[in-house]
Amino acid sequence: MFGFFIALLSGALMSIQGVFNTQVTKTTGVWVSNGWVQLTAFAVCLAVWFFTGRDSVAAIAKVEPRYLLLGGVIGAGITWTVIKSIEGLGPAKSALLIVVAQLAVSYLIQLFGMFGMDREPFSWRKLGGLALAVVGIAVFQWE
């Protein structure tokens, strides 16, 4: 149940952050805004690390496979794409499309056991749920 509430909080925070970043971009530009997001995220992580546990920073060199260390690069891409989608579509439409894309890609990752995740068998029910989400986008877009 804890994971359920954390996922809801994550979605809410992503939507709020996307709007904040888009508004900051209007004054600073997309890459200054994106850099600020990454810099402040680093500062928060550093502060939390300092006060809780202090796992070994050197352990990052032991991560295998190495491509898994590209999360920060992907994060910069996520920030840029969220800003641009909110600028073009507004927060509600962009969030809906982002969530459906997350669902589709996440299901493919599980289905094929990519990036070290456990492989999951194909399910018509889950594919139907994804299709229903796509229909939801069409209904939401309908004017």
Phi, psi and chi 1 to 4 in degrees:
 res  aa     phi    psi   chi1   chi2   chi3   chi4
   1 MET       -  -34.4 -165.8   58.1  139.6      -
   2 PHE   -60.2  -43.6  179.3   71.9      -      -
   3 GLY   -60.3  -36.3      -      -      -      -
   4 PHE   -61.4  -48.4  179.5   81.7      -      -
   5 PHE   -69.1  -35.7  -70.3  115.9      -      -
   6 ILE   -65.4  -39.6  -68.7  -63.5      -      -
   7 ALA   -63.6  -41.7      -      -      -      -
   8 LEU   -63.0  -43.2  -70.4  175.7      -      -
   9 LEU   -62.0  -41.6  178.0   61.2      -      -
  10 SER   -59.8  -46.2  175.2      -      -      -
  11 GLY   -61.9  -42.2      -      -      -      -
  12 ALA   -64.5  -44.5      -      -      -      -
  13 LEU   -64.3  -38.2  -70.1  174.1      -      -
  14 MET   -63.1  -41.5  -78.7 -168.3 -121.0      -
  15 SER   -64.8  -44.9  -66.5      -      -      -
  16 ILE   -65.2  -44.7  -66.2  166.3      -      -
  17 GLN   -61.1  -41.1 -179.0 -161.8   33.9      -
  18 GLY   -59.9  -42.7      -      -      -      -
  19 VAL   -66.8  -45.5  171.1      -      -      -
  20 PHE   -56.9  -49.4  -77.9   16.7      -      -
  21 ASN   -62.0  -39.1  -64.3  -13.5      -      -
  22 THR   -64.7  -40.0  -58.2      -      -      -
  23 GLN   -68.4  -40.6  -65.1  -60.7   89.0      -
  24 VAL   -63.3  -37.5  170.9      -      -      -
  25 THR   -60.8  -31.5  -63.5      -      -      -
  26 LYS   -62.0  -28.6  -69.9  177.6 -178.3  177.7
  27 THR   -96.0  -37.2  -57.2      -      -      -
  28 THR  -106.0  -26.7   64.8      -      -      -
  29 GLY   102.1  156.9      -      -      -      -
  30 VAL   -67.2  -38.6   70.3      -      -      -
  31 TRP   -79.9  -29.4  -67.0  110.0      -      -
  32 VAL   -67.8  -44.2  171.6      -      -      -
  33 SER   -60.9  -47.3  174.8      -      -      -
  34 ASN   -61.0  -44.1 -161.1  -19.8      -      -
  35 GLY   -61.8  -40.8      -      -      -      -
  36 TRP   -62.1  -42.7  177.5 -106.9      -      -
  37 VAL   -59.1  -47.6  168.2      -      -      -
  38 GLN   -67.5  -40.1  -52.1  -50.5  -40.0      -
  39 LEU   -64.9  -45.9 -179.6   65.9      -      -
  40 THR   -69.5  -33.6   55.4      -      -      -
  41 ALA   -63.1  -42.3      -      -      -      -
  42 PHE   -60.6  -43.8  175.8   73.1      -      -
  43 ALA   -62.0  -42.4      -      -      -      -
  44 VAL   -64.8  -44.2  168.6      -      -      -
  45 CYS   -61.6  -41.6  -70.2      -      -      -
  46 LEU   -62.7  -44.6 -169.2   60.8      -      -
  47 ALA   -64.2  -45.1      -      -      -      -
  48 VAL   -65.8  -41.7  171.4      -      -      -
  49 TRP   -60.0  -41.5  171.7   80.9      -      -
  50 PHE   -61.5  -36.5 -173.7   74.7      -      -
  51 PHE   -96.1   -9.5  -70.1  107.5      -      -
  52 THR  -134.8   98.6   63.5      -      -      -
  53 GLY    85.6  -44.8      -      -      -      -
  54 ARG    55.0   61.9  -64.2 -158.1 -167.9  169.9
  55 ASP   -59.9  156.2  -62.0  -35.2      -      -
  56 SER   -67.4  122.6  170.4      -      -      -
  57 VAL   -68.2  -32.4  174.5      -      -      -
  58 ALA   -62.9  -21.7      -      -      -      -
  59 ALA   -62.9  -20.3      -      -      -      -
  60 ILE   -61.1  -29.7 -156.6   81.0      -      -
  61 ALA   -70.3  -15.2      -      -      -      -
  62 LYS   -94.0   -3.2  -62.3  176.1 -175.3  173.8
  63 VAL   -66.2  129.7  171.9      -      -      -
  64 GLU  -134.6  142.5  -69.1  -67.9  -22.5      -
  65 PRO   -69.8  156.6   21.9  -26.9      -      -
  66 ARG   -62.0  -30.3  -69.1  -84.1 -170.4 -140.1
  67 TYR   -61.3  -18.9   67.5   80.9      -      -
  68 LEU   -65.6  -15.3  -65.0  176.1      -      -
  69 LEU   -81.1    2.6  -64.7  171.7      -      -
  70 LEU   -84.5    9.3  -67.9  173.6      -      -
  71 GLY   -56.6  -38.6      -      -      -      -
  72 GLY   -67.9  -38.1      -      -      -      -
  73 VAL   -63.7  -44.5  174.2      -      -      -
  74 ILE   -63.1  -39.2  -67.0  169.0      -      -
  75 GLY   -59.1  -40.6      -      -      -      -
  76 ALA   -64.2  -39.5      -      -      -      -
  77 GLY   -65.8  -39.1      -      -      -      -
  78 ILE   -62.4  -47.7  -69.8  167.3      -      -
  79 THR   -59.0  -45.3  -57.6      -      -      -
  80 TRP   -62.8  -46.8 -178.7   81.6      -      -
  81 THR   -67.9  -35.6   55.7      -      -      -
  82 VAL   -65.5  -45.1  169.1      -      -      -
  83 ILE   -58.1  -49.1  -70.9  168.5      -      -
  84 LYS   -65.6  -37.6  -70.2  -58.2 -176.0 -178.3
  85 SER   -70.1  -38.8   67.9      -      -      -
  86 ILE   -67.2  -38.8  -70.3  175.0      -      -
  87 GLU   -59.5  -39.8  -77.6  177.8   -2.9      -
  88 GLY   -85.5  -32.6      -      -      -      -
  89 LEU  -117.9  -18.4  -59.5  171.9      -      -
  90 GLY    91.4  164.7      -      -      -      -
  91 PRO   -66.8  -38.9    8.2  -12.9      -      -
  92 ALA   -70.4  -49.5      -      -      -      -
  93 LYS   -65.1  -42.1  -73.0  179.7 -176.8  176.8
  94 SER   -66.3  -40.0   63.9      -      -      -
  95 ALA   -62.5  -40.6      -      -      -      -
  96 LEU   -62.0  -46.7 -174.3   58.7      -      -
  97 LEU   -66.0  -40.5  -68.7  168.2      -      -
  98 ILE   -61.3  -44.6  -71.1  165.8      -      -
  99 VAL   -64.9  -41.8  167.7      -      -      -
 100 VAL   -65.8  -40.1  169.6      -      -      -
 101 ALA   -63.5  -41.1      -      -      -      -
 102 GLN   -60.9  -43.9  -75.0  177.5  -41.6      -
 103 LEU   -62.7  -46.5 -176.9   60.2      -      -
 104 ALA   -63.8  -48.3      -      -      -      -
 105 VAL   -67.1  -40.3  171.6      -      -      -
 106 SER   -62.2  -40.2  -64.2      -      -      -
 107 TYR   -64.9  -41.6 -175.4   54.5      -      -
 108 LEU   -63.1  -40.2  -72.3  173.0      -      -
 109 ILE   -60.6  -44.4  -71.4  168.9      -      -
 110 GLN   -68.4  -42.1  -77.9 -173.9  -55.2      -
 111 LEU   -60.0  -40.7 -164.5   60.2      -      -
 112 PHE  -100.2    1.0  -64.6  106.3      -      -
 113 GLY    61.8   41.1      -      -      -      -
 114 MET   -79.6  155.8  -61.1  164.2   66.7      -
 115 PHE    57.1   32.0  -48.2  120.2      -      -
 116 GLY    84.7    3.5      -      -      -      -
 117 MET   -79.7  153.9  -62.2  -57.3  -63.2      -
 118 ASP   -67.0  139.3  -69.1  -25.9      -      -
 119 ARG   -76.7  140.9 -167.0  171.9 -179.5  160.9
 120 GLU  -121.1  140.1 -179.5  179.2  -63.0      -
 121 PRO   -70.0  154.1   20.8  -27.1      -      -
 122 PHE   -62.1  143.0  175.1   78.0      -      -
 123 SER  -135.7  121.5  165.9      -      -      -
 124 TRP   -61.2  -35.4  -76.6  104.7      -      -
 125 ARG   -61.6  -43.4 -179.5  179.3   51.0   81.8
 126 LYS   -70.0  -38.0  -70.1 -178.0 -179.7  177.9
 127 LEU   -63.8  -38.8 -175.7   61.2      -      -
 128 GLY   -63.5  -39.5      -      -      -      -
 129 GLY   -62.8  -40.3      -      -      -      -
 130 LEU   -65.1  -43.3 -177.7   57.4      -      -
 131 ALA   -61.6  -39.5      -      -      -      -
 132 LEU   -62.6  -38.2 -174.3   59.6      -      -
 133 ALA   -64.2  -39.4      -      -      -      -
 134 VAL   -65.0  -40.6  171.3      -      -      -
 135 VAL   -61.2  -38.7  168.8      -      -      -
 136 GLY   -58.9  -37.8      -      -      -      -
 137 ILE   -62.6  -44.8  -71.2  173.5      -      -
 138 ALA   -61.8  -42.5      -      -      -      -
 139 VAL   -65.3  -41.9  169.9      -      -      -
 140 PHE   -64.6  -36.1 -165.6   83.6      -      -
 141 GLN   -78.5  -22.5  -64.7  -82.5   71.1      -
 142 TRP   -63.2  128.2 -165.2   -9.9      -      -
 143 GLU  -116.5      -  -65.9 -175.5   22.4      -
